[in-house]
Amino acid sequence: MDKPNLRRLWIGVVEVLTDPSTGKGDTRAFTNVVTWADDSTAYLNSVNSAFNDYGWTILGIENARPFLESEEFTADLSDVIERAKSNSKACIFSAFHYYSSPPTWSLKLAAGS
């Protein structure tokens, strides 16, 4: 028996590792991401697919949950949500908030890559 399509908007905070040129030298950032999903695994897969297109690596996801109309958001995030509502294939992120971090190559050296 096919399971019913339960896709709806999901929102979460994603920590990401980018190229140093993206964040003016810093490589770690967090952003809010809105996408269509039917569960947390589908949310992760959608975000991962979109971020892979840019060559970014997901370091973590927090507070991933279905979007609720009753929640209040900043104007920037409300705009992201409105754009995603009209596009069933959307995976839209808000502004990146970078924090001081070592360049990607030093992380790879520390990990033994």
Long-range contacts (C-beta under 8 A, 24 or more apart in sequence): 5-38, 6-38, 6-39, 7-36, 7-37, 7-38, 7-42, 7-88, 8-36, 8-37, 8-38, 8-66, 8-67, 9-34, 9-35, 9-36, 9-66, 9-67, 9-81, 9-84, 9-85, 10-34, 10-35, 10-36, 10-37, 10-40, 10-42, 10-43, 10-64, 10-65, 10-66, 10-67, 11-64, 11-65, 11-66, 11-67, 11-77, 11-81, 12-43, 12-47, 12-61, 12-62, 12-63, 12-64, 12-65, 13-61, 13-62, 13-63, 14-47, 14-51, 14-58, 14-60, 14-61, 14-93, 15-58, 15-59, 15-60, 15-61, 15-62, 16-51, 16-56, 16-57, 16-58, 16-59, 16-96, 17-56, 17-57, 17-58, 17-59, 17-104, 17-107, 18-54, 18-55, 18-56, 18-96, 19-55, 19-56, 19-104, 20-103, 20-104, 22-56, 22-96, 23-96, 23-98, 24-98, 25-103, 26-98, 26-99, 26-100, 26-101, 27-101, 27-102, 27-103, 27-104, 27-107, 28-59, 28-98, 28-99, 28-101, 29-96, 29-97, 29-98, 29-99, 30-96, 30-97, 30-99, 31-93, 31-94, 31-95, 31-96, 31-97, 32-77, 32-80, 32-93, 32-94, 33-91, 33-92, 33-93, 33-94, 34-67, 34-77, 34-80, 34-81, 34-84, 34-90, 34-91, 34-92, 34-93, 35-84, 35-90, 35-91, 35-92, 36-84, 36-88, 36-89, 36-90, 36-91, 40-64, 46-91, 47-91, 49-91, 50-91, 50-93
